[in-house]
Amino acid sequence: MEFKHPNRSFVAFVLTFIFVIVVGLLTLNWPDLKYKLSPEETAEQLLLDEYSFYPEDLVGIVEFEDPAYVVIDLRNPYEYIKGHVNGAINIPANSVLDKENLNAFDQYVKDSLTVILYGETQLDANGPWMILRQMGYENMKVLL
């Protein structure tokens, strides 16, 4: 049996293809945000009482400025200015995933602070809570 040398153009094509694949993998942008929980697991947790916060419990925290809690108002700045929970920080829902806000959430975890999220209604806080919970933030609660 006689061995035939491959065509030079075929070898050049294969080497070029391999080069393009390697360059593509090296320059691939990996996602900045990674989820630790599936949407299904997160939705199940939303139904658990341990991730809910009752308004009557918030009264004491606000009144005595409890340092173990951070209250986040997820409404837009206009609604926040019109009126908000005393001591609440305004982080509009559409900017929750901004780098500076994620850094703040990381710091809250390091400081062992419980974050209470609220919006105009409980439903307004559920979405951001679910995303943050999927990302692994276990110190988040939703104001009912």
C-alpha positions as CSV (number, residue, x, y, z in Angstrom):
1,M,0.0,0.0,0.0
2,E,1.3,3.3,-1.0
3,F,1.2,6.4,1.3
4,K,0.0,9.6,-0.4
5,H,1.1,13.0,0.8
6,P,-1.8,15.3,1.6
7,N,-2.4,18.2,-0.7
8,R,-0.6,21.3,0.5
9,S,-3.8,23.4,0.2
10,F,-5.6,20.9,2.4
11,V,-2.9,21.1,5.1
12,A,-3.0,24.9,4.9
13,F,-6.7,24.9,5.3
14,V,-6.6,22.6,8.4
15,L,-3.8,24.7,10.0
16,T,-5.7,27.9,9.3
17,F,-8.9,26.4,10.8
18,I,-7.1,25.3,13.9
19,F,-5.5,28.7,14.3
20,V,-8.9,30.4,14.0
21,I,-10.4,28.1,16.6
22,V,-7.5,28.7,19.0
23,V,-7.6,32.5,18.5
24,G,-11.4,32.5,19.0
25,L,-11.2,30.6,22.3
26,L,-8.5,32.9,23.6
27,T,-10.4,36.0,22.8
28,L,-13.8,34.7,23.9
29,N,-15.5,37.0,26.4
30,W,-16.7,34.9,29.3
31,P,-19.8,36.2,31.2
32,D,-19.2,38.4,34.2
33,L,-22.2,37.1,36.1
34,K,-22.6,33.5,37.0
35,Y,-25.6,31.9,38.5
36,K,-25.4,29.4,41.3
37,L,-29.0,28.4,41.4
38,S,-31.4,27.5,38.7
39,P,-34.5,29.7,38.1
40,E,-36.7,26.8,39.4
41,E,-34.7,26.5,42.7
42,T,-34.8,30.3,43.2
43,A,-38.6,30.4,42.6
44,E,-39.1,27.6,45.2
45,Q,-37.0,29.6,47.7
46,L,-39.2,32.7,47.1
47,L,-42.1,30.8,48.6
48,L,-40.1,30.0,51.8
49,D,-40.9,32.3,54.7
50,E,-37.2,32.7,55.6
51,Y,-36.7,35.0,52.5
52,S,-39.7,37.2,53.4
53,F,-39.7,40.2,55.7
54,Y,-42.8,41.6,57.3
55,P,-43.5,45.3,57.5
56,E,-44.2,45.2,61.2
57,D,-40.6,43.9,61.7
58,L,-39.2,46.7,59.6
59,V,-40.6,49.3,62.0
60,G,-38.2,48.4,64.8
61,I,-35.2,48.2,62.5
62,V,-35.9,51.7,61.1
63,E,-36.8,53.2,64.5
64,F,-33.7,51.9,66.2
65,E,-31.4,52.1,63.1
66,D,-30.4,48.5,63.5
67,P,-26.9,48.2,62.0
68,A,-27.4,44.5,61.0
69,Y,-29.8,45.5,58.2
70,V,-29.6,47.4,55.0
71,V,-32.8,48.5,53.3
72,I,-32.8,48.9,49.5
73,D,-35.5,50.9,47.7
74,L,-35.7,49.5,44.2
75,R,-37.9,52.2,42.8
76,N,-36.7,54.9,40.4
77,P,-35.1,58.0,41.9
78,Y,-38.2,60.2,41.3
79,E,-40.3,57.8,43.4
80,Y,-37.6,57.5,46.0
81,I,-37.4,61.3,46.4
82,K,-41.2,61.5,46.8
83,G,-40.9,59.3,49.9
84,H,-39.0,56.3,51.1
85,V,-38.3,54.2,54.2
86,N,-36.0,56.2,56.5
87,G,-32.4,55.1,56.0
88,A,-33.2,53.2,52.7
89,I,-30.6,53.3,49.9
90,N,-32.0,53.9,46.4
91,I,-30.8,51.3,43.9
92,P,-33.2,51.3,41.0
93,A,-34.1,47.8,39.9
94,N,-32.6,48.4,36.4
95,S,-29.2,49.1,37.9
96,V,-29.0,46.3,40.5
97,L,-26.4,44.5,38.4
98,D,-24.1,47.5,37.9
99,K,-20.6,46.8,39.1
100,E,-20.6,49.3,41.9
101,N,-23.9,47.9,43.3
102,L,-22.6,44.3,43.1
103,N,-19.5,45.4,45.0
104,A,-21.8,46.9,47.6
105,F,-23.8,43.6,47.8
106,D,-20.5,41.7,48.2
107,Q,-19.5,44.0,51.0
108,Y,-22.9,43.4,52.7
109,V,-22.2,39.7,52.6
110,K,-18.7,40.2,54.1
111,D,-20.2,42.4,56.8
112,S,-22.9,39.8,57.5
113,L,-25.7,42.3,56.9
114,T,-29.2,41.3,55.9
115,V,-30.5,43.2,52.9
116,I,-34.2,44.0,52.7
117,L,-35.4,44.8,49.2
118,Y,-38.6,46.7,48.5
119,G,-40.4,48.3,45.6
120,E,-43.8,49.9,45.0
121,T,-45.2,46.3,45.6
122,Q,-43.7,43.0,46.6
123,L,-43.7,41.9,43.0
124,D,-41.3,44.8,42.1
125,A,-38.8,43.4,44.6
126,N,-39.2,39.7,43.6
127,G,-37.4,40.0,40.2
128,P,-34.2,41.6,41.6
129,W,-34.3,39.3,44.6
130,M,-34.5,36.2,42.3
131,I,-31.5,37.4,40.2
132,L,-29.4,38.3,43.2
133,R,-30.3,35.0,44.9
134,Q,-29.4,33.0,41.8
135,M,-26.0,34.7,41.9
136,G,-25.5,33.4,45.4
137,Y,-26.5,36.3,47.6
138,E,-28.1,34.5,50.6
139,N,-28.5,37.6,52.7
140,M,-31.4,39.0,50.7
141,K,-35.0,39.3,51.9
142,V,-38.1,40.7,50.2
143,L,-40.4,43.1,52.1
144,L,-43.9,41.8,51.9
